[in-house]
Amino acid sequence: MWKRLVLLWTLLRGDARQLWFALRHPAAPGWLKLGTALVALYVVSPIDLIPDFIPFFGQLDDIVLVPLAIRFLLKHLPPEIAAATAAQRR
């Protein structure tokens, strides 16, 4: 499980940092916090779309779905929060 988290963090470092800054923003909407909690729950949950014991495909769903979910959350940020977090990301 830790290897999966390290790999996801490496792939998502930029988006994850922007999401972190967005969550810490004073005007962060509640849906963003809920969505982030659900993504984190999916990452650590033993229940997956494709079970992890299936070679290659077991981890592939995590590597594909988690970045898509984070990108979806970031694309739907209010413009003022997106601008503030993009400036902090650099």
Buried (B, 14 or more C-beta within 10 A) or exposed (E): EEEBEEEBEEEBEEBBBBBBBBBEBEEBBEEBEEBBEEBEEBBEEEEBEBEBEEEEEBBEBBBEBBBEBBBEBBEEBBEEBBEBBBEBBE
